[in-house]
């Protein structure tokens, strides 16, 4: 596309948008704030994305693309499938390091739930995450980390629900860090299935 400054890829801009959403939420996000984050002028973002909505939809679409590569990333450098599962869960929520950031990203989820275009992307990410969790659980059964016969599809759904609830509970009671809470609740969900 003509007029794009060299060296500032869309992926960099979208990561900056995630950062700005974490600080101010989607309602207060502006193209100017995102442009400032990456050293561009707002007009450049208008050329690339058309509008704030266009930028947010591009971010949602990118999240779907990123979700499709998560299994390989989760396994990198991990000793076991269960260690990879823990890394995957905590990495998935890494942008929400404070209760305020959690609240701002939760506001984006509210947009995902009420706007059909955003919902389509959010559902795709949710389903991709579920597939990654189920694949890692299948691997854990195969490598002996989980009991044979574990219904990994059901357990994957439970883990997704536990993780979502753990995030909200942590944002409310503010005990410890989010990775600590996620790890503890994941351990509790897996405990009955461990060998």
DAQUI-V647881 format. One record per residue. N is the residue number from 1. RES is the residue in one small letter. NEAR is the number of other C-alpha atoms within 10 Angstrom. D_CENTER is the distance of its C-alpha to the mean C-alpha in Angstrom with 1 decimal. Layout:
n: [N & N]
res: [RES & RES]
near: [NEAR & NEAR]
d_center: [D_CENTER & D_CENTER]
This chain:
n: [1 & 2 & 3 & 4 & 5 & 6 & 7 & 8 & 9 & 10 & 11 & 12 & 13 & 14 & 15 & 16 & 17 & 18 & 19 & 20 & 21 & 22 & 23 & 24 & 25 & 26 & 27 & 28 & 29 & 30 & 31 & 32 & 33 & 34 & 35 & 36 & 37 & 38 & 39 & 40 & 41 & 42 & 43 & 44 & 45 & 46 & 47 & 48 & 49 & 50 & 51 & 52 & 53 & 54 & 55 & 56 & 57 & 58 & 59 & 60 & 61 & 62 & 63 & 64 & 65 & 66 & 67 & 68 & 69 & 70 & 71 & 72 & 73 & 74 & 75 & 76 & 77 & 78 & 79 & 80 & 81 & 82 & 83 & 84 & 85 & 86 & 87 & 88 & 89 & 90 & 91 & 92 & 93 & 94 & 95 & 96 & 97 & 98 & 99 & 100 & 101 & 102 & 103 & 104 & 105 & 106 & 107 & 108 & 109 & 110 & 111 & 112 & 113 & 114 & 115 & 116 & 117 & 118 & 119 & 120 & 121 & 122 & 123 & 124 & 125 & 126 & 127 & 128 & 129 & 130 & 131 & 132 & 133 & 134 & 135 & 136 & 137 & 138 & 139 & 140 & 141 & 142 & 143 & 144 & 145 & 146 & 147 & 148 & 149 & 150 & 151 & 152 & 153 & 154 & 155 & 156 & 157 & 158 & 159 & 160 & 161 & 162 & 163 & 164 & 165 & 166 & 167 & 168 & 169 & 170 & 171 & 172 & 173 & 174 & 175 & 176 & 177 & 178 & 179 & 180 & 181 & 182 & 183 & 184 & 185 & 186 & 187 & 188 & 189 & 190 & 191 & 192 & 193 & 194 & 195]
res: [x & x & x & x & x & x & x & x & x & x & x & x & x & x & x & x & x & x & x & x & x & x & x & x & x & x & x & x & x & x & x & x & x & x & x & x & x & x & x & x & x & x & x & x & x & x & x & x & x & x & x & x & x & x & x & x & x & x & x & x & x & x & x & x & x & x & x & x & x & x & x & x & x & x & x & x & x & x & x & x & x & x & x & x & x & x & x & x & x & x & x & x & x & x & x & x & x & x & x & x & x & x & x & x & x & x & x & x & x & x & x & x & x & x & x & x & x & x & x & x & x & x & x & x & x & x & x & x & x & x & x & x & x & x & x & x & x & x & x & x & x & x & x & x & x & x & x & x & x & x & x & x & x & x & x & x & x & x & x & x & x & x & x & x & x & x & x & x & x & x & x & x & x & x & x & x & x & x & x & x & x & x & x & x & x & x & x & x & x & x & x & x & x & x & x]
near: [5 & 6 & 8 & 13 & 9 & 6 & 7 & 12 & 10 & 17 & 12 & 13 & 20 & 20 & 16 & 18 & 25 & 19 & 18 & 21 & 27 & 25 & 19 & 17 & 21 & 23 & 12 & 12 & 18 & 18 & 24 & 17 & 19 & 25 & 19 & 13 & 16 & 15 & 12 & 17 & 14 & 16 & 14 & 16 & 21 & 16 & 13 & 16 & 17 & 13 & 16 & 18 & 13 & 14 & 22 & 20 & 16 & 19 & 21 & 23 & 19 & 17 & 16 & 21 & 15 & 12 & 20 & 16 & 12 & 18 & 19 & 10 & 13 & 22 & 18 & 10 & 10 & 14 & 9 & 15 & 24 & 24 & 15 & 23 & 24 & 21 & 19 & 21 & 20 & 19 & 14 & 14 & 17 & 13 & 15 & 23 & 14 & 17 & 19 & 15 & 20 & 24 & 20 & 22 & 23 & 19 & 17 & 19 & 15 & 14 & 17 & 18 & 15 & 10 & 10 & 11 & 14 & 22 & 17 & 15 & 21 & 20 & 14 & 18 & 21 & 13 & 16 & 20 & 22 & 19 & 19 & 21 & 29 & 21 & 18 & 25 & 25 & 21 & 17 & 23 & 22 & 13 & 14 & 14 & 17 & 22 & 15 & 15 & 8 & 16 & 14 & 20 & 16 & 10 & 18 & 22 & 16 & 16 & 22 & 17 & 11 & 17 & 21 & 13 & 14 & 20 & 22 & 17 & 14 & 20 & 20 & 11 & 9 & 14 & 11 & 9 & 14 & 24 & 21 & 13 & 19 & 22 & 18 & 14 & 18 & 21 & 15 & 13 & 17 & 16 & 11 & 11 & 17 & 16 & 10]
d_center: [28.7 & 31.5 & 31.1 & 27.7 & 28.2 & 27.9 & 25.4 & 22.6 & 20.4 & 18.1 & 15.1 & 16.4 & 16.8 & 13.3 & 12.0 & 14.8 & 13.7 & 10.4 & 12.8 & 15.3 & 13.2 & 12.4 & 16.2 & 17.7 & 15.4 & 15.5 & 19.1 & 20.5 & 18.6 & 21.4 & 21.8 & 24.2 & 21.7 & 19.3 & 22.4 & 23.7 & 20.6 & 21.3 & 25.1 & 25.7 & 27.7 & 26.1 & 28.3 & 26.5 & 23.3 & 25.5 & 26.9 & 23.6 & 21.6 & 24.5 & 23.1 & 20.3 & 19.3 & 19.5 & 17.2 & 14.6 & 15.1 & 14.9 & 11.5 & 10.5 & 12.5 & 11.1 & 7.5 & 9.8 & 11.7 & 9.1 & 8.1 & 11.8 & 12.3 & 10.1 & 13.1 & 15.3 & 13.2 & 12.7 & 16.5 & 17.6 & 19.8 & 19.4 & 22.6 & 21.6 & 19.2 & 18.7 & 18.0 & 15.4 & 13.8 & 13.8 & 12.3 & 9.5 & 8.7 & 9.3 & 7.6 & 4.1 & 5.5 & 7.7 & 7.8 & 9.3 & 12.4 & 14.9 & 15.6 & 16.3 & 12.9 & 11.4 & 14.0 & 13.4 & 9.8 & 11.3 & 13.9 & 11.7 & 10.8 & 14.6 & 15.1 & 13.0 & 15.4 & 18.5 & 18.6 & 19.2 & 17.9 & 14.5 & 14.5 & 15.3 & 12.1 & 9.9 & 12.1 & 11.8 & 8.1 & 8.9 & 12.0 & 10.7 & 8.6 & 11.9 & 14.0 & 12.5 & 13.1 & 16.5 & 17.4 & 16.9 & 18.9 & 21.5 & 21.9 & 22.3 & 25.0 & 26.6 & 26.7 & 28.1 & 25.3 & 25.2 & 28.3 & 29.6 & 29.3 & 25.9 & 24.5 & 21.1 & 20.0 & 20.8 & 19.4 & 16.0 & 16.0 & 17.2 & 14.5 & 11.8 & 14.1 & 14.9 & 11.4 & 10.9 & 14.5 & 14.3 & 11.9 & 14.4 & 17.4 & 16.5 & 16.1 & 19.5 & 21.5 & 20.0 & 21.4 & 20.2 & 16.8 & 13.5 & 13.3 & 16.8 & 16.2 & 13.4 & 15.8 & 18.7 & 17.5 & 16.3 & 19.8 & 21.4 & 19.9 & 20.9 & 24.3 & 26.4 & 25.5 & 26.1 & 29.3]
